[in-house]
Amino acid sequence: MARPLRAAAELHAARRPGTAWLCLARRGNPALAARKVTSVSRQAWARRHGIVDAEGKPLKIHRSRIRTTHHAMRDKRTWTGSARANIDPNHTPAVEGGHYLSATTPAQRKAVEAIVEDAQHDLLRRAHPPTVLTDEDAAALAQDYPDVMATMELDDAALAELIGGQRDVFTAACGDQLSGLHGPKGKPCPARPWVCLLCPLAVFAPRHAANLLRLKAFFSRQWQQMPAAHFMAVFGPYATRIQQVLDRFDPVLLAEAAAHVRDKDDELPLRPEELTE
Ligand code: SF4
């Protein structure tokens, strides 16, 4: 079925450039046609399928936005994301913003402002110094990090779990996995293990030293196989932070932990596309 359709598509595309889709010329008639997509046909399509905007009117379809979304989704398909700052390398970010992010309705403006606020919060979160306990006890946490304690709003039971290891994830102890900081609120945090390094809910204790060293070895393997600029865009801030955390631990403890690190992918909870071997 696909081959005759492809042949017909090529024929129609040669005759009428600018057409995208094949359809039946008339209902009940097997002849194919390729109609030109115009603003009128787009509006008719939206009406036919009952697609409405936030105000209940037929949705005005912006093809440039669909294209932008498609590019962004394609770039995010690989786990390392896209190193590109803009969609068309011939545009400046300002021109792209003007083309693709202009908010024409109050709902769109609100959505764009929410994205900007999220990005600014993210920058602030990353600027926080890491919470590192050299002594695994609650008193040290409360005394050294009163602001962290206030932010996490931990009661005594939660604090005991945090210190005791019941709230451990791979990289650290997590103040609240359901906080929704990196995913939907109420669902376990979906962030990759290195994201904990820059998360204000992470508390690093001596028991995490071995996993931190495994993560550091993973960064080294990635460094060897990724272009430097790409590595810096994806892992740069995490690689800097992991060294800051490790520097706070006793060198003797680190030497003991290093003896358990094999420098292999199977030591970390990695996805297939993240493997380095
Ligand atoms: S990224 Fe933050 S919220 Fe997510 S598991 Fe790590 S410490 Fe917890």
Residues whose N, C-alpha, C, O or C-beta is under 5 A from the ligand:
A	BS01	SF4	V169 A173 C174 D176 Q177 L181 C189 A191 V195 C196 C199 L201 A202
